[in-house]
Amino acid sequence: MAVSIRLDPEIEQRLDQLAAQTGRAKSYYLRELIEGGLDDLEDFYLADATMERIRKGQEKIVSSSQARKELGLDH
C-alpha cells in the first residue's frame, strides 16, 4: 500500500542523511519506524479509548480480587 505523508523539513533532512550514510532507502526507515511504533500507538490510543468509556460509565470495572475469584484463581 502506498501512503503519502508530509514531514517537517528538519525530520526529512535527518531521514535523508541517515539514508545517504547507510545506503538504505528512506522508505526502509519509515517502515521500520511504523512497524516498531505501531504497538505503542495501539496500546496508548486503545487504552485512552477504554478510559473514556470508563469515565462515561460504559465500561465495567472489576477489582483484581474479583477477577481472580471469577476466574477460579483464588486459592
mmCIF file of the N, C-alpha and C atoms, coordinates in Angstrom:
data_MODEL
# 
_entry.id   MODEL 
# 
loop_
_atom_site.group_PDB 
_atom_site.id 
_atom_site.type_symbol 
_atom_site.label_atom_id 
_atom_site.label_alt_id 
_atom_site.label_comp_id 
_atom_site.label_asym_id 
_atom_site.label_entity_id 
_atom_site.label_seq_id 
_atom_site.pdbx_PDB_ins_code 
_atom_site.Cartn_x 
_atom_site.Cartn_y 
_atom_site.Cartn_z 
_atom_site.occupancy 
_atom_site.B_iso_or_equiv 
_atom_site.pdbx_formal_charge 
_atom_site.auth_seq_id 
_atom_site.auth_comp_id 
_atom_site.auth_asym_id 
_atom_site.auth_atom_id 
_atom_site.pdbx_PDB_model_num 
ATOM 1   N N  . MET A 1 1  ? 0.841   -1.173  0.000  1.00 0.00 ? 1  MET A N  1 
ATOM 2   C CA . MET A 1 1  ? 0.000   0.000   0.000  1.00 0.00 ? 1  MET A CA 1 
ATOM 3   C C  . MET A 1 1  ? 0.889   1.240   0.000  1.00 0.00 ? 1  MET A C  1 
ATOM 4   N N  . ALA A 1 2  ? 0.631   2.129   -0.859 1.00 0.00 ? 2  ALA A N  1 
ATOM 5   C CA . ALA A 1 2  ? 1.370   3.387   -0.915 1.00 0.00 ? 2  ALA A CA 1 
ATOM 6   C C  . ALA A 1 2  ? 0.670   4.426   -0.054 1.00 0.00 ? 2  ALA A C  1 
ATOM 7   N N  . VAL A 1 3  ? 1.470   5.172   0.720  1.00 0.00 ? 3  VAL A N  1 
ATOM 8   C CA . VAL A 1 3  ? 0.947   6.211   1.594  1.00 0.00 ? 3  VAL A CA 1 
ATOM 9   C C  . VAL A 1 3  ? 1.796   7.456   1.404  1.00 0.00 ? 3  VAL A C  1 
ATOM 10  N N  . SER A 1 4  ? 1.158   8.594   1.449  1.00 0.00 ? 4  SER A N  1 
ATOM 11  C CA . SER A 1 4  ? 1.880   9.849   1.298  1.00 0.00 ? 4  SER A CA 1 
ATOM 12  C C  . SER A 1 4  ? 1.768   10.637  2.598  1.00 0.00 ? 4  SER A C  1 
ATOM 13  N N  . ILE A 1 5  ? 2.902   11.149  3.097  1.00 0.00 ? 5  ILE A N  1 
ATOM 14  C CA . ILE A 1 5  ? 2.895   11.961  4.314  1.00 0.00 ? 5  ILE A CA 1 
ATOM 15  C C  . ILE A 1 5  ? 3.756   13.198  4.106  1.00 0.00 ? 5  ILE A C  1 
ATOM 16  N N  . ARG A 1 6  ? 3.461   14.231  4.879  1.00 0.00 ? 6  ARG A N  1 
ATOM 17  C CA . ARG A 1 6  ? 4.295   15.436  4.868  1.00 0.00 ? 6  ARG A CA 1 
ATOM 18  C C  . ARG A 1 6  ? 5.154   15.414  6.131  1.00 0.00 ? 6  ARG A C  1 
ATOM 19  N N  . LEU A 1 7  ? 6.429   15.653  5.951  1.00 0.00 ? 7  LEU A N  1 
ATOM 20  C CA . LEU A 1 7  ? 7.345   15.676  7.079  1.00 0.00 ? 7  LEU A CA 1 
ATOM 21  C C  . LEU A 1 7  ? 7.859   17.090  7.294  1.00 0.00 ? 7  LEU A C  1 
ATOM 22  N N  . ASP A 1 8  ? 8.143   17.399  8.528  1.00 0.00 ? 8  ASP A N  1 
ATOM 23  C CA . ASP A 1 8  ? 8.812   18.647  8.859  1.00 0.00 ? 8  ASP A CA 1 
ATOM 24  C C  . ASP A 1 8  ? 10.158  18.643  8.123  1.00 0.00 ? 8  ASP A C  1 
ATOM 25  N N  . PRO A 1 9  ? 10.580  19.769  7.566  1.00 0.00 ? 9  PRO A N  1 
ATOM 26  C CA . PRO A 1 9  ? 11.842  19.787  6.808  1.00 0.00 ? 9  PRO A CA 1 
ATOM 27  C C  . PRO A 1 9  ? 13.042  19.265  7.598  1.00 0.00 ? 9  PRO A C  1 
ATOM 28  N N  . GLU A 1 10 ? 13.087  19.548  8.888  1.00 0.00 ? 10 GLU A N  1 
ATOM 29  C CA . GLU A 1 10 ? 14.207  19.054  9.713  1.00 0.00 ? 10 GLU A CA 1 
ATOM 30  C C  . GLU A 1 10 ? 14.199  17.528  9.800  1.00 0.00 ? 10 GLU A C  1 
ATOM 31  N N  . ILE A 1 11 ? 13.023  16.957  9.965  1.00 0.00 ? 11 ILE A N  1 
ATOM 32  C CA . ILE A 1 11 ? 12.899  15.497  10.027 1.00 0.00 ? 11 ILE A CA 1 
ATOM 33  C C  . ILE A 1 11 ? 13.266  14.886  8.681  1.00 0.00 ? 11 ILE A C  1 
ATOM 34  N N  . GLU A 1 12 ? 12.801  15.505  7.620  1.00 0.00 ? 12 GLU A N  1 
ATOM 35  C CA . GLU A 1 12 ? 13.121  14.997  6.286  1.00 0.00 ? 12 GLU A CA 1 
ATOM 36  C C  . GLU A 1 12 ? 14.626  15.046  6.029  1.00 0.00 ? 12 GLU A C  1 
ATOM 37  N N  . GLN A 1 13 ? 15.272  16.109  6.481  1.00 0.00 ? 13 GLN A N  1 
ATOM 38  C CA . GLN A 1 13 ? 16.719  16.227  6.305  1.00 0.00 ? 13 GLN A CA 1 
ATOM 39  C C  . GLN A 1 13 ? 17.445  15.132  7.090  1.00 0.00 ? 13 GLN A C  1 
ATOM 40  N N  . ARG A 1 14 ? 17.002  14.867  8.305  1.00 0.00 ? 14 ARG A N  1 
ATOM 41  C CA . ARG A 1 14 ? 17.623  13.814  9.107  1.00 0.00 ? 14 ARG A CA 1 
ATOM 42  C C  . ARG A 1 14 ? 17.447  12.456  8.442  1.00 0.00 ? 14 ARG A C  1 
ATOM 43  N N  . LEU A 1 15 ? 16.257  12.221  7.913  1.00 0.00 ? 15 LEU A N  1 
ATOM 44  C CA . LEU A 1 15 ? 15.980  10.963  7.221  1.00 0.00 ? 15 LEU A CA 1 
ATOM 45  C C  . LEU A 1 15 ? 16.843  10.840  5.965  1.00 0.00 ? 15 LEU A C  1 
ATOM 46  N N  . ASP A 1 16 ? 16.971  11.926  5.212  1.00 0.00 ? 16 ASP A N  1 
ATOM 47  C CA . ASP A 1 16 ? 17.842  11.940  4.033  1.00 0.00 ? 16 ASP A CA 1 
ATOM 48  C C  . ASP A 1 16 ? 19.283  11.602  4.400  1.00 0.00 ? 16 ASP A C  1 
ATOM 49  N N  . GLN A 1 17 ? 19.775  12.204  5.473  1.00 0.00 ? 17 GLN A N  1 
ATOM 50  C CA . GLN A 1 17 ? 21.158  11.963  5.911  1.00 0.00 ? 17 GLN A CA 1 
ATOM 51  C C  . GLN A 1 17 ? 21.356  10.514  6.330  1.00 0.00 ? 17 GLN A C  1 
ATOM 52  N N  . LEU A 1 18 ? 20.400  9.984   7.076  1.00 0.00 ? 18 LEU A N  1 
ATOM 53  C CA . LEU A 1 18 ? 20.502  8.594   7.512  1.00 0.00 ? 18 LEU A CA 1 
ATOM 54  C C  . LEU A 1 18 ? 20.527  7.657   6.310  1.00 0.00 ? 18 LEU A C  1 
ATOM 55  N N  . ALA A 1 19 ? 19.639  7.891   5.365  1.00 0.00 ? 19 ALA A N  1 
ATOM 56  C CA . ALA A 1 19 ? 19.588  7.048   4.170  1.00 0.00 ? 19 ALA A CA 1 
ATOM 57  C C  . ALA A 1 19 ? 20.890  7.148   3.375  1.00 0.00 ? 19 ALA A C  1 
ATOM 58  N N  . ALA A 1 20 ? 21.404  8.360   3.228  1.00 0.00 ? 20 ALA A N  1 
ATOM 59  C CA . ALA A 1 20 ? 22.641  8.557   2.460  1.00 0.00 ? 20 ALA A CA 1 
ATOM 60  C C  . ALA A 1 20 ? 23.829  7.887   3.147  1.00 0.00 ? 20 ALA A C  1 
ATOM 61  N N  . GLN A 1 21 ? 23.895  7.992   4.468  1.00 0.00 ? 21 GLN A N  1 
ATOM 62  C CA . GLN A 1 21 ? 25.038  7.446   5.204  1.00 0.00 ? 21 GLN A CA 1 
ATOM 63  C C  . GLN A 1 21 ? 25.005  5.928   5.306  1.00 0.00 ? 21 GLN A C  1 
ATOM 64  N N  . THR A 1 22 ? 23.841  5.342   5.205  1.00 0.00 ? 22 THR A N  1 
ATOM 65  C CA . THR A 1 22 ? 23.738  3.888   5.371  1.00 0.00 ? 22 THR A CA 1 
ATOM 66  C C  . THR A 1 22 ? 23.486  3.146   4.063  1.00 0.00 ? 22 THR A C  1 
ATOM 67  N N  . GLY A 1 23 ? 23.120  3.883   3.027  1.00 0.00 ? 23 GLY A N  1 
ATOM 68  C CA . GLY A 1 23 ? 22.846  3.249   1.745  1.00 0.00 ? 23 GLY A CA 1 
ATOM 69  C C  . GLY A 1 23 ? 21.498  2.570   1.675  1.00 0.00 ? 23 GLY A C  1 
ATOM 70  N N  . ARG A 1 24 ? 20.658  2.827   2.627  1.00 0.00 ? 24 ARG A N  1 
ATOM 71  C CA . ARG A 1 24 ? 19.305  2.252   2.608  1.00 0.00 ? 24 ARG A CA 1 
ATOM 72  C C  . ARG A 1 24 ? 18.317  3.309   2.130  1.00 0.00 ? 24 ARG A C  1 
ATOM 73  N N  . ALA A 1 25 ? 17.179  2.850   1.645  1.00 0.00 ? 25 ALA A N  1 
ATOM 74  C CA . ALA A 1 25 ? 16.140  3.764   1.182  1.00 0.00 ? 25 ALA A CA 1 
ATOM 75  C C  . ALA A 1 25 ? 15.435  4.418   2.369  1.00 0.00 ? 25 ALA A C  1 
ATOM 76  N N  . LYS A 1 26 ? 14.954  5.625   2.166  1.00 0.00 ? 26 LYS A N  1 
ATOM 77  C CA . LYS A 1 26 ? 14.184  6.304   3.215  1.00 0.00 ? 26 LYS A CA 1 
ATOM 78  C C  . LYS A 1 26 ? 12.962  5.470   3.588  1.00 0.00 ? 26 LYS A C  1 
ATOM 79  N N  . SER A 1 27 ? 12.360  4.823   2.591  1.00 0.00 ? 27 SER A N  1 
ATOM 80  C CA . SER A 1 27 ? 11.166  4.016   2.862  1.00 0.00 ? 27 SER A CA 1 
ATOM 81  C C  . SER A 1 27 ? 11.470  2.874   3.835  1.00 0.00 ? 27 SER A C  1 
ATOM 82  N N  . TYR A 1 28 ? 12.697  2.356   3.803  1.00 0.00 ? 28 TYR A N  1 
ATOM 83  C CA . TYR A 1 28 ? 13.084  1.303   4.733  1.00 0.00 ? 28 TYR A CA 1 
ATOM 84  C C  . TYR A 1 28 ? 12.964  1.814   6.172  1.00 0.00 ? 28 TYR A C  1 
ATOM 85  N N  . TYR A 1 29 ? 13.515  2.993   6.425  1.00 0.00 ? 29 TYR A N  1 
ATOM 86  C CA . TYR A 1 29 ? 13.491  3.545   7.785  1.00 0.00 ? 29 TYR A CA 1 
ATOM 87  C C  . TYR A 1 29 ? 12.089  3.957   8.204  1.00 0.00 ? 29 TYR A C  1 
ATOM 88  N N  . LEU A 1 30 ? 11.312  4.481   7.281  1.00 0.00 ? 30 LEU A N  1 
ATOM 89  C CA . LEU A 1 30 ? 9.927   4.823   7.611  1.00 0.00 ? 30 LEU A CA 1 
ATOM 90  C C  . LEU A 1 30 ? 9.140   3.574   7.972  1.00 0.00 ? 30 LEU A C  1 
ATOM 91  N N  . ARG A 1 31 ? 9.338   2.504   7.225  1.00 0.00 ? 31 ARG A N  1 
ATOM 92  C CA . ARG A 1 31 ? 8.667   1.233   7.512  1.00 0.00 ? 31 ARG A CA 1 
ATOM 93  C C  . ARG A 1 31 ? 9.102   0.713   8.884  1.00 0.00 ? 31 ARG A C  1 
ATOM 94  N N  . GLU A 1 32 ? 10.402  0.789   9.176  1.00 0.00 ? 32 GLU A N  1 
ATOM 95  C CA . GLU A 1 32 ? 10.899  0.343   10.480 1.00 0.00 ? 32 GLU A CA 1 
ATOM 96  C C  . GLU A 1 32 ? 10.262  1.139   11.618 1.00 0.00 ? 32 GLU A C  1 
ATOM 97  N N  . LEU A 1 33 ? 10.176  2.449   11.447 1.00 0.00 ? 33 LEU A N  1 
ATOM 98  C CA . LEU A 1 33 ? 9.566   3.298   12.472 1.00 0.00 ? 33 LEU A CA 1 
ATOM 99  C C  . LEU A 1 33 ? 8.099   2.950   12.694 1.00 0.00 ? 33 LEU A C  1 
ATOM 100 N N  . ILE A 1 34 ? 7.378   2.752   11.611 1.00 0.00 ? 34 ILE A N  1 
ATOM 101 C CA . ILE A 1 34 ? 5.956   2.439   11.724 1.00 0.00 ? 34 ILE A CA 1 
ATOM 102 C C  . ILE A 1 34 ? 5.763   1.079   12.375 1.00 0.00 ? 34 ILE A C  1 
ATOM 103 N N  . GLU A 1 35 ? 6.485   0.078   11.903 1.00 0.00 ? 35 GLU A N  1 
ATOM 104 C CA . GLU A 1 35 ? 6.336   -1.256  12.477 1.00 0.00 ? 35 GLU A CA 1 
ATOM 105 C C  . GLU A 1 35 ? 6.738   -1.280  13.944 1.00 0.00 ? 35 GLU A C  1 
ATOM 106 N N  . GLY A 1 36 ? 7.807   -0.566  14.280 1.00 0.00 ? 36 GLY A N  1 
ATOM 107 C CA . GLY A 1 36 ? 8.278   -0.548  15.662 1.00 0.00 ? 36 GLY A CA 1 
ATOM 108 C C  . GLY A 1 36 ? 7.404   0.270   16.588 1.00 0.00 ? 36 GLY A C  1 
ATOM 109 N N  . GLY A 1 37 ? 6.738   1.268   16.062 1.00 0.00 ? 37 GLY A N  1 
ATOM 110 C CA . GLY A 1 37 ? 5.945   2.155   16.904 1.00 0.00 ? 37 GLY A CA 1 
ATOM 111 C C  . GLY A 1 37 ? 4.464   1.858   16.928 1.00 0.00 ? 37 GLY A C  1 
ATOM 112 N N  . LEU A 1 38 ? 3.986   1.019   16.032 1.00 0.00 ? 38 LEU A N  1 
ATOM 113 C CA . LEU A 1 38 ? 2.554   0.757   15.950 1.00 0.00 ? 38 LEU A CA 1 
ATOM 114 C C  . LEU A 1 38 ? 2.016   0.099   17.218 1.00 0.00 ? 38 LEU A C  1 
ATOM 115 N N  . ASP A 1 39 ? 2.756   -0.824  17.806 1.00 0.00 ? 39 ASP A N  1 
ATOM 116 C CA . ASP A 1 39 ? 2.316   -1.461  19.051 1.00 0.00 ? 39 ASP A CA 1 
ATOM 117 C C  . ASP A 1 39 ? 2.106   -0.415  20.138 1.00 0.00 ? 39 ASP A C  1 
ATOM 118 N N  . ASP A 1 40 ? 3.053   0.510   20.271 1.00 0.00 ? 40 ASP A N  1 
ATOM 119 C CA . ASP A 1 40 ? 2.942   1.560   21.286 1.00 0.00 ? 40 ASP A CA 1 
ATOM 120 C C  . ASP A 1 40 ? 1.747   2.465   21.020 1.00 0.00 ? 40 ASP A C  1 
ATOM 121 N N  . LEU A 1 41 ? 1.542   2.831   19.761 1.00 0.00 ? 41 LEU A N  1 
ATOM 122 C CA . LEU A 1 41 ? 0.398   3.682   19.415 1.00 0.00 ? 41 LEU A CA 1 
ATOM 123 C C  . LEU A 1 41 ? -0.920  2.979   19.706 1.00 0.00 ? 41 LEU A C  1 
ATOM 124 N N  . GLU A 1 42 ? -1.002  1.703   19.348 1.00 0.00 ? 42 GLU A N  1 
ATOM 125 C CA . GLU A 1 42 ? -2.221  0.945   19.635 1.00 0.00 ? 42 GLU A CA 1 
ATOM 126 C C  . GLU A 1 42 ? -2.469  0.885   21.136 1.00 0.00 ? 42 GLU A C  1 
ATOM 127 N N  . ASP A 1 43 ? -1.430  0.560   21.909 1.00 0.00 ? 43 ASP A N  1 
ATOM 128 C CA . ASP A 1 43 ? -1.577  0.488   23.364 1.00 0.00 ? 43 ASP A CA 1 
ATOM 129 C C  . ASP A 1 43 ? -2.096  1.809   23.919 1.00 0.00 ? 43 ASP A C  1 
ATOM 130 N N  . PHE A 1 44 ? -1.486  2.901   23.498 1.00 0.00 ? 44 PHE A N  1 
ATOM 131 C CA . PHE A 1 44 ? -1.856  4.206   24.031 1.00 0.00 ? 44 PHE A CA 1 
ATOM 132 C C  . PHE A 1 44 ? -3.284  4.585   23.658 1.00 0.00 ? 44 PHE A C  1 
ATOM 133 N N  . TYR A 1 45 ? -3.601  4.552   22.376 1.00 0.00 ? 45 TYR A N  1 
ATOM 134 C CA . TYR A 1 45 ? -4.904  5.037   21.930 1.00 0.00 ? 45 TYR A CA 1 
ATOM 135 C C  . TYR A 1 45 ? -6.043  4.104   22.317 1.00 0.00 ? 45 TYR A C  1 
ATOM 136 N N  . LEU A 1 46 ? -5.812  2.790   22.328 1.00 0.00 ? 46 LEU A N  1 
ATOM 137 C CA . LEU A 1 46 ? -6.856  1.874   22.768 1.00 0.00 ? 46 LEU A CA 1 
ATOM 138 C C  . LEU A 1 46 ? -7.092  1.997   24.273 1.00 0.00 ? 46 LEU A C  1 
ATOM 139 N N  . ALA A 1 47 ? -6.023  2.181   25.039 1.00 0.00 ? 47 ALA A N  1 
ATOM 140 C CA . ALA A 1 47 ? -6.171  2.393   26.481 1.00 0.00 ? 47 ALA A CA 1 
ATOM 141 C C  . ALA A 1 47 ? -6.900  3.709   26.748 1.00 0.00 ? 47 ALA A C  1 
ATOM 142 N N  . ASP A 1 48 ? -6.574  4.735   25.988 1.00 0.00 ? 48 ASP A N  1 
ATOM 143 C CA . ASP A 1 48 ? -7.234  6.031   26.139 1.00 0.00 ? 48 ASP A CA 1 
ATOM 144 C C  . ASP A 1 48 ? -8.729  5.914   25.841 1.00 0.00 ? 48 ASP A C  1 
ATOM 145 N N  . ALA A 1 49 ? -9.074  5.180   24.787 1.00 0.00 ? 49 ALA A N  1 
ATOM 146 C CA . ALA A 1 49 ? -10.483 4.974   24.437 1.00 0.00 ? 49 ALA A CA 1 
ATOM 147 C C  . ALA A 1 49 ? -11.203 4.197   25.537 1.00 0.00 ? 49 ALA A C  1 
ATOM 148 N N  . THR A 1 50 ? -10.532 3.199   26.115 1.00 0.00 ? 50 THR A N  1 
ATOM 149 C CA . THR A 1 50 ? -11.121 2.426   27.205 1.00 0.00 ? 50 THR A CA 1 
ATOM 150 C C  . THR A 1 50 ? -11.354 3.308   28.419 1.00 0.00 ? 50 THR A C  1 
ATOM 151 N N  . MET A 1 51 ? -10.371 4.146   28.756 1.00 0.00 ? 51 MET A N  1 
ATOM 152 C CA . MET A 1 51 ? -10.523 5.058   29.898 1.00 0.00 ? 51 MET A CA 1 
ATOM 153 C C  . MET A 1 51 ? -11.687 6.019   29.682 1.00 0.00 ? 51 MET A C  1 
ATOM 154 N N  . GLU A 1 52 ? -11.877 6.472   28.473 1.00 0.00 ? 52 GLU A N  1 
ATOM 155 C CA . GLU A 1 52 ? -13.004 7.363   28.178 1.00 0.00 ? 52 GLU A CA 1 
ATOM 156 C C  . GLU A 1 52 ? -14.335 6.637   28.387 1.00 0.00 ? 52 GLU A C  1 
ATOM 157 N N  . ARG A 1 53 ? -14.416 5.360   27.967 1.00 0.00 ? 53 ARG A N  1 
ATOM 158 C CA . ARG A 1 53 ? -15.629 4.577   28.195 1.00 0.00 ? 53 ARG A CA 1 
ATOM 159 C C  . ARG A 1 53 ? -15.865 4.363   29.688 1.00 0.00 ? 53 ARG A C  1 
ATOM 160 N N  . ILE A 1 54 ? -14.793 4.173   30.461 1.00 0.00 ? 54 ILE A N  1 
ATOM 161 C CA . ILE A 1 54 ? -14.911 4.015   31.913 1.00 0.00 ? 54 ILE A CA 1 
ATOM 162 C C  . ILE A 1 54 ? -15.451 5.298   32.520 1.00 0.00 ? 54 ILE A C  1 
ATOM 163 N N  . ARG A 1 55 ? -14.903 6.451   32.109 1.00 0.00 ? 55 ARG A N  1 
ATOM 164 C CA . ARG A 1 55 ? -15.375 7.734   32.636 1.00 0.00 ? 55 ARG A CA 1 
ATOM 165 C C  . ARG A 1 55 ? -16.856 7.964   32.330 1.00 0.00 ? 55 ARG A C  1 
ATOM 166 N N  . LYS A 1 56 ? -17.302 7.471   31.187 1.00 0.00 ? 56 LYS A N  1 
ATOM 167 C CA . LYS A 1 56 ? -18.704 7.640   30.787 1.00 0.00 ? 56 LYS A CA 1 
ATOM 168 C C  . LYS A 1 56 ? -19.611 6.567   31.375 1.00 0.00 ? 56 LYS A C  1 
ATOM 169 N N  . GLY A 1 57 ? -19.041 5.615   32.119 1.00 0.00 ? 57 GLY A N  1 
ATOM 170 C CA . GLY A 1 57 ? -19.833 4.538   32.705 1.00 0.00 ? 57 GLY A CA 1 
ATOM 171 C C  . GLY A 1 57 ? -20.234 3.472   31.706 1.00 0.00 ? 57 GLY A C  1 
ATOM 172 N N  . GLN A 1 58 ? -19.540 3.416   30.583 1.00 0.00 ? 58 GLN A N  1 
ATOM 173 C CA . GLN A 1 58 ? -19.870 2.453   29.534 1.00 0.00 ? 58 GLN A CA 1 
ATOM 174 C C  . GLN A 1 58 ? -19.025 1.188   29.605 1.00 0.00 ? 58 GLN A C  1 
ATOM 175 N N  . GLU A 1 59 ? -18.081 1.154   30.532 1.00 0.00 ? 59 GLU A N  1 
ATOM 176 C CA . GLU A 1 59 ? -17.156 0.018   30.635 1.00 0.00 ? 59 GLU A CA 1 
ATOM 177 C C  . GLU A 1 59 ? -17.195 -0.498  32.071 1.00 0.00 ? 59 GLU A C  1 
ATOM 178 N N  . LYS A 1 60 ? -17.332 -1.808  32.231 1.00 0.00 ? 60 LYS A N  1 
ATOM 179 C CA . LYS A 1 60 ? -17.379 -2.423  33.558 1.00 0.00 ? 60 LYS A CA 1 
ATOM 180 C C  . LYS A 1 60 ? -15.965 -2.521  34.131 1.00 0.00 ? 60 LYS A C  1 
ATOM 181 N N  . ILE A 1 61 ? -15.846 -2.245  35.408 1.00 0.00 ? 61 ILE A N  1 
ATOM 182 C CA . ILE A 1 61 ? -14.561 -2.358  36.109 1.00 0.00 ? 61 ILE A CA 1 
ATOM 183 C C  . ILE A 1 61 ? -14.702 -3.433  37.175 1.00 0.00 ? 61 ILE A C  1 
ATOM 184 N N  . VAL A 1 62 ? -13.705 -4.290  37.279 1.00 0.00 ? 62 VAL A N  1 
ATOM 185 C CA . VAL A 1 62 ? -13.675 -5.284  38.349 1.00 0.00 ? 62 VAL A CA 1 
ATOM 186 C C  . VAL A 1 62 ? -12.332 -5.194  39.060 1.00 0.00 ? 62 VAL A C  1 
ATOM 187 N N  . SER A 1 63 ? -12.346 -5.482  40.341 1.00 0.00 ? 63 SER A N  1 
ATOM 188 C CA . SER A 1 63 ? -11.102 -5.477  41.112 1.00 0.00 ? 63 SER A CA 1 
ATOM 189 C C  . SER A 1 63 ? -10.298 -6.726  40.775 1.00 0.00 ? 63 SER A C  1 
ATOM 190 N N  . SER A 1 64 ? -9.023  -6.705  41.119 1.00 0.00 ? 64 SER A N  1 
ATOM 191 C CA . SER A 1 64 ? -8.193  -7.878  40.848 1.00 0.00 ? 64 SER A CA 1 
ATOM 192 C C  . SER A 1 64 ? -8.671  -9.083  41.653 1.00 0.00 ? 64 SER A C  1 
ATOM 193 N N  . SER A 1 65 ? -9.125  -8.853  42.893 1.00 0.00 ? 65 SER A N  1 
ATOM 194 C CA . SER A 1 65 ? -9.615  -9.981  43.697 1.00 0.00 ? 65 SER A CA 1 
ATOM 195 C C  . SER A 1 65 ? -10.902 -10.552 43.095 1.00 0.00 ? 65 SER A C  1 
ATOM 196 N N  . GLN A 1 66 ? -11.766 -9.687  42.579 1.00 0.00 ? 66 GLN A N  1 
ATOM 197 C CA . GLN A 1 66 ? -12.991 -10.163 41.929 1.00 0.00 ? 66 GLN A CA 1 
ATOM 198 C C  . GLN A 1 66 ? -12.654 -10.931 40.653 1.00 0.00 ? 66 GLN A C  1 
ATOM 199 N N  . ALA A 1 67 ? -11.692 -10.451 39.879 1.00 0.00 ? 67 ALA A N  1 
ATOM 200 C CA . ALA A 1 67 ? -11.284 -11.137 38.644 1.00 0.00 ? 67 ALA A CA 1 
ATOM 201 C C  . ALA A 1 67 ? -10.704 -12.510 38.970 1.00 0.00 ? 67 ALA A C  1 
ATOM 202 N N  . ARG A 1 68 ? -9.841  -12.582 40.018 1.00 0.00 ? 68 ARG A N  1 
ATOM 203 C CA . ARG A 1 68 ? -9.270  -13.872 40.416 1.00 0.00 ? 68 ARG A CA 1 
ATOM 204 C C  . ARG A 1 68 ? -10.366 -14.849 40.833 1.00 0.00 ? 68 ARG A C  1 
ATOM 205 N N  . LYS A 1 69 ? -11.339 -14.352 41.582 1.00 0.00 ? 69 LYS A N  1 
ATOM 206 C CA . LYS A 1 69 ? -12.437 -15.205 42.042 1.00 0.00 ? 69 LYS A CA 1 
ATOM 207 C C  . LYS A 1 69 ? -13.252 -15.703 40.851 1.00 0.00 ? 69 LYS A C  1 
ATOM 208 N N  . GLU A 1 70 ? -13.602 -14.813 39.930 1.00 0.00 ? 70 GLU A N  1 
ATOM 209 C CA . GLU A 1 70 ? -14.394 -15.195 38.761 1.00 0.00 ? 70 GLU A CA 1 
ATOM 210 C C  . GLU A 1 70 ? -13.649 -16.178 37.843 1.00 0.00 ? 70 GLU A C  1 
ATOM 211 N N  . LEU A 1 71 ? -12.322 -16.088 37.839 1.00 0.00 ? 71 LEU A N  1 
ATOM 212 C CA . LEU A 1 71 ? -11.516 -16.981 37.004 1.00 0.00 ? 71 LEU A CA 1 
ATOM 213 C C  . LEU A 1 71 ? -11.109 -18.263 37.743 1.00 0.00 ? 71 LEU A C  1 
ATOM 214 N N  . GLY A 1 72 ? -11.524 -18.361 39.003 1.00 0.00 ? 72 GLY A N  1 
ATOM 215 C CA . GLY A 1 72 ? -11.192 -19.546 39.779 1.00 0.00 ? 72 GLY A CA 1 
ATOM 216 C C  . GLY A 1 72 ? -9.729  -19.594 40.197 1.00 0.00 ? 72 GLY A C  1 
ATOM 217 N N  . LEU A 1 73 ? -9.117  -18.441 40.355 1.00 0.00 ? 73 LEU A N  1 
ATOM 218 C CA . LEU A 1 73 ? -7.714  -18.388 40.729 1.00 0.00 ? 73 LEU A CA 1 
ATOM 219 C C  . LEU A 1 73 ? -7.494  -18.125 42.210 1.00 0.00 ? 73 LEU A C  1 
ATOM 220 N N  . ASP A 1 74 ? -8.564  -17.871 42.936 1.00 0.00 ? 74 ASP A N  1 
ATOM 221 C CA . ASP A 1 74 ? -8.451  -17.624 44.367 1.00 0.00 ? 74 ASP A CA 1 
ATOM 222 C C  . ASP A 1 74 ? -8.278  -18.941 45.091 1.00 0.00 ? 74 ASP A C  1 
ATOM 223 N N  . HIS A 1 75 ? -7.195  -19.084 45.787 1.00 0.00 ? 75 HIS A N  1 
ATOM 224 C CA . HIS A 1 75 ? -6.947  -20.350 46.497 1.00 0.00 ? 75 HIS A CA 1 
ATOM 225 C C  . HIS A 1 75 ? -7.200  -20.147 47.954 1.00 0.00 ? 75 HIS A C  1 
# 
